[in-house]
Amino acid sequence: MGLKTGYKQTEAGMIPEEWECTTARDIASPVRNAIVGGPFGSDLVSNDYVEDGVPVLRGQNMGHRFVSGSFAFVTRAKASSLGANLARPGDLVFTQRGTLGQVSLVPDSPYDRYLVSQSQMKITVNRRAADPLFLYYVFSSAEQQEFIRQNTIQTGVPHINLGVLRSIPVKRPSLAEQEAIAEALSDADALIESLGQLLAKKRHLKQGAMQELLTRKKRLPGFSGEWEVKSLGDICEISMGRTPPRLNSNYWGKGYKWLSIADLRTKVVTESQEEITELAAAELRVIPKGTLLMSFKLSIGRLCFAGCDLYTNEAICSFNRLRANADFLYYVLGWTDFSLYGKQAVKGYTLNSESLKLVEVHLPSEAEQTAIAAVLSDIDAEIDALEAKLAKASQLKQGMMQELLTGRIRLV
């Protein structure tokens, strides 16, 4: 297949003919230490950290558009003594070892300088040649991430070095087009960040509502009276799943959903990583659609409802013949500290059918159970809607990056 008219093939991929292909070295500012890593190990140790001063950029501060999070600090005098390793607003910071491929920008505030740690590197950009925000998106792109993977040094701890960083191929349109692309992608990021913040607030609201409603600190209008304390064994029958013999291939294949703990990711589960055949299903107990399920080994306390008739492994139990509102119980068990009922094991604690029967739950009237479950279910529905919007916005941004950073769509 030939090149598309008006485009050329370069080390940075196919780009418009009027774009340049350069390297990270060539978009760096012509100042001393424009591309530099952190100080030598002995020059920055944990004893240098203080409670306030100049922030130190570490791996935990990476992974977002701008460096953020909880910072360690060094004194201003210490930072000045390591002046060659400082990053300032507009600089790009890269992970050298650890989670490779991470890149973040240094924001304009609240600090005027940061000390780069031994696991990071930074580029001070030549503002006459390139826009730092545009370069952030370029270095975050799938092509650049692949370049880093291909050039990772595997000796010792996998890492890249300044030589690899300097040689990264960079596509460079005109400065005006860089700024237009950066603005469009930044708007997409702003939407994603606002949705993420709203989602975090909604999740916090749910936790607060559960804290108040499930502990009787707050009663819904129209309800009063004492709550009963009952054990799970008093209000339901508890059944355990089972795993068909792994060595018998006749038991495994398309047919019936068979859940492991990894499948318990949403409130209602309809899909599974593995399925069992009709032969295996005939030997196991089917779990009807709508049944409340919970993991009680390893990752204890994951809850969901069966979204269809299915089967589970022996680490998942089902609650049958419930004499309580199933949705209310879903939230109550999600709030329960099962370590109070478990037996000590190598990795924490473990539960069994007998200990599960002893788990105590506080139950209001059936009408109040239904009302509380409805409130919490409405919040869950809002959370689900926000998660869907966030996923769609993230997918849209990825598509924008693919189109704008390759020049398939032009803004200038």
N, C-alpha and C positions, 0 to 999 in steps of 0.2 A: 504494500500500500504506500503510495507516494505521500509527500508532505502536503498538507493543506495549503492552498494558495495564500500567500502573505505571512507564512510562518517558516521558522527554521529550526533545525534540530541542534541542540546544544547539550553540554554536560548537565545542565539543569532541566533538561527535557525540552519538549517542543514549545517555543515561545514566539510571539509576534516578531516580525523582522526588525521592527524599530526598537524592540527591547534589547538590552545588553545582557550577556551572561558574564558574570564576574565571580569573585570569590569573597569570602568573609574578610580576608586580608585587605582587599581593595576597597571595601566600604567602611573600614575603620578610620577613625580620625587620625590626622598626621601629627599626633602629639605622642609624647613618651608614655609608655605603658597603656596604649589604647587597647591592646589585647593582652590580658595577663590572667594568671591563675592566683590561687590563694598563697599565703606565706608558707615557708617551710614549717614542718610539724613542730619543731622545737621553738619556733617564733610565736606560736599561738597555742596555748594549752588551757585546760579548763580552769586553772588557777588565775588566768587573766580575766575571767568573766566577773563582771560587777552587776549591780542591780540597775544602773542607769548610765547612759553615755552614748557611745556610737554603736548602733546595732550591727550584729554579725549575721551575714547571710549563710544559712545552713540548708541542708536538704529539706527540712520541714517547712522552710519558707518559700519553697518552690512549688510549681504545679498549677499556678494560677497566672492570669494575665499580668498581674503585678505582684512583686514579692510581698508576702504578708504573713500573718500568723504570730506566734509567740517568738520573740527574739531574745537571744543572749546579747549581752553588751560588754564592751570594753571601755576603758577610760579614754578620754579624748587624747591624752598624751600617748597612750598605747596605739591608738589609731593613727596618730600623726607619725609615729615611728615606723609604721607599716604603710606609708603613704602610697607606695607603688601598687598596693593591693586594694585600694579603695574603689568603690563604685559610686557613681553619682546619678541624679535624676536623668532619665533618658538612656542610661546604659542597659545593655542586654546581658543577663546573667544565665549561664549554662551549667548544668550538672556535669561534673567531670567523672565522678564515680558514684555508684548508687543507682538511682532510677534514671538511667541514661535517656537522653532525649528531652528532658525538662528544660524549658526556657521561660524566663519571666523578665518583665521590665522593671526598672527601678522607678517608682512614682515620684512626682514632684514634691510630695509632702507625706508624712510630717518631718522626715529627716533629710538633711542636705548631703549626707554621705553614709555609706555602709562599708563595713569591712568584709571582703570576700573570704570565706573559709577555705580550708585546704581541699574541699571536695567540689568547689565551684570555680568557674572562670567567667570573665566578663569582657565585653567589647564596648568601647566608647565609639559611637557612630559618627562618621563625617556627615553632619547635617546638610552640607551642600550637595551631597551625593545620594543620600538615602534618608528615608523617614523611619525612625526607630520603631514606631508602632507597626508600620508596614512590614519591617523586617521581623518583628515578633511573629506575625502571621506566616511569613515565609518559612521561618525556622520551625514553626509548629506544624507545618504541612506534612502530609504523608510521605512526599518525596524526600524531604530533609530527614525525617525520622528514619527512613529506609537507608539513607546515606550513612547516618550515624551507626545504625545496626551493622551495616556492611564494613564499617571501618573501626569497629570496637576492638580495642586491644585486649586479647584474652589472657595475657600473661598475668598471673596473680589475680587480683580482683578486677573483673572486667571494667574497662575505663576508656576514655578518650583523652587526648592531650591537646596542647596548644597547636601542635602541627596539624592534627585532624581538624580542629576548629578553624584554623586559618584557611584550610583548603576546601571547606564546604562551598560548593557551587551556589551562586546566588543569582536569581533572575532580577533584572532591574529595569523597570519601565521609567518614564520620565518622573520627575519629582512630583509633578501635579497629579499624575495618575496613581503614583504610590499613595499620596495623601487621600485621594478619592476612594481607593480600595480599602485603605486602613479605616476610613470613616464608616464605610458600609459594614465592614466586619465588626467594627467597634460597636455600632448600633445593635448588631445581632448579639454580641456578647452582653451588652447592657440589658437586653431583653432576657437573656438566659440568666444573668445574675439576679435580676429583679424577681423572676419566677422562682429561682432557688431560694432567695430570701423569704418570699411569701410562703413557699413550701415549708421552710424551716419554722416559720412563725405558726403555721397551721399545725405542724407536728407538735410544737410546744403547747399549743392550745389544747390539742387532744390529750397530752399527758396531764395537763392541769385539770381538764374535765374528768379524766379517769380518777385522778387523785381525789377530787371532791365527791364525785358521784358514787364511786365504788367503795369508799370508806365512810359514807354517810355524813361527811362534813357539810354537804349541801344536798338538800332534798328538792326534787322537782315539785312545782306547784301542784297542790291537790293531794299530796301523799304524806302520810305520817305513820306512826306505829313502829313497833320493834321489828328488827330483822332476825331471822332464824339462822343459827349456825348448824350446818349439816356437813357431813363428809361426802366425798364423791361416791363412795360405796353406797350411801343411802339414796342418792338421787339418780344413779345410772348404773348400767352394766359396762364393764371395761373389758375390751377384747384386744388381743395382740395380733399383729400381722405375722406373716411367715414368708421365708424365702425358699422357692423351689430349688432342688439340687442343681447347682451350677454346672456340673459336668454332663448333665442330660440336656442335649441340644433340643430335644423335642419339647422342652418346657419353655424355651425362650424364643421370642420372635413376635411378629405382629399379631395383635389380637386384643389384649385387655391391658388397661393402664395398671402399672405396678409401681408404687411410689417408694422412693427412698427419702431420707431426710433432705437431700439436696433439692428435691422437688417442692418442698414446702416453702414457697417464696411469696405467695400471695394469699389473700383471704379465701379465695375460692380457687381450687386447683383442678384443672382439666387435662393437663399434659404431664407426661412423665418421660424421663430419659430412657427408661427401659419398659418393655412390654412382655407379657407372658402369653403363651398359647392357650387354646381352649382346653388342651389336655391338663396343663398346670392349673388353670382356673377351676376345673372340675374337682381338684383336690384341696382347694383353699376356700375360705369363707369370704363371700363377696361383701363389700362394704357399699351400702346403697347411697345413691346421690343424696346430698344434703347432710350426711353424717359429719359430726365434729371430730377432727383428728388432732393428735398431738404427738410430737416426738418426745420420748422419755429416756433416751440414751444419747450419749455424746452431746449433741446440741439440744439440751433439754428445754422444752417449753415452746417449741415452734408449733403454731396452731394454724389450722385451715379447715375449710369445709370441702368435702368431696363434691366436685362439680359434675361428676358422672359416677356411675357404678364403677368401682375399681377395687384394687387390692394393694396391700402395703407389705413392707418388710417387718421384721421383728422389732425394730427400733421405734415403730409408730403404733400407737394404740388408737382405738376408736371408742367413743362414748355413745352407748346405745340405750334405748328405752329411757330417754331423759325425762325426768320429772322436774324440769326447770326450763326456762327459755334458753334455747341453744345459743342465740346471739349474745345474750347476757353472759352466759357461761364462757363464751369465747373471750370476752373482755376480762372477766374475773380471773380466768386462768392465765391470761396474758399478764396479769398484775401480781400473780402469786409467786412467792419465793419458795421454789421446790427444794432448795437445799435444806430446808427445815425437816423434810420428810425422807431425804435420800440417805443412802449408806455411803460411807467413804470408799472411794475407789482410787486407782492409780492416778487418773486424771480428774480430780475433783470429787464428784459423787455420782451415784447411779440410782435409778428408781426401778421398781418392779410392780407387778400388779397389786401386790398386797400393800405396798407403801402408797401407791396411788389412791387406793380406797380410803386411806386415812386423811388425805388432803382435805382441809376444812374450807368451806366457802360460806360467805354471808349472803343470805337470800332475803330480799324483801318480798312483798306480795307479787303474784304473777303479773299484775297490771303494772307495777312499778318496774319490775324487771324489763318488761316490754318497752316501757317509756325510756328507761335509761339506755337500753340497747339501741333504740331509734335515734337518740341524740348522738351517740358515739358512731353509729353507722352513717349518719349524715355527714359527720366530720370526715370519716373515712372516704366517703364518696367525693368530698371536696378535695381531699388529698390525692385520690386517684386521678381526678380531673387535672389537677395541677401537674402531677407526674407525667401525664400524657402530653400536656402542653409543653412541658420542659423537654421531653424526649423529641417532640416534633420540632421545637425551636433549635435544639442541638443538631438534629438531622439536617434542617434547613441551612444552618450555618456551615456544616461540612460541605454541603452541595455548593454553597456560595464560594467557599474557599477553593474548591476544585475548579469552578468556572472562572473566578476572578484572578486567581494566582497563576493560571495557565494562559490568560488572555483570550479565552474562548468568549467571554463577555467583557466588553470594554466600557468603561465609565467615562473616558475622556477621548 
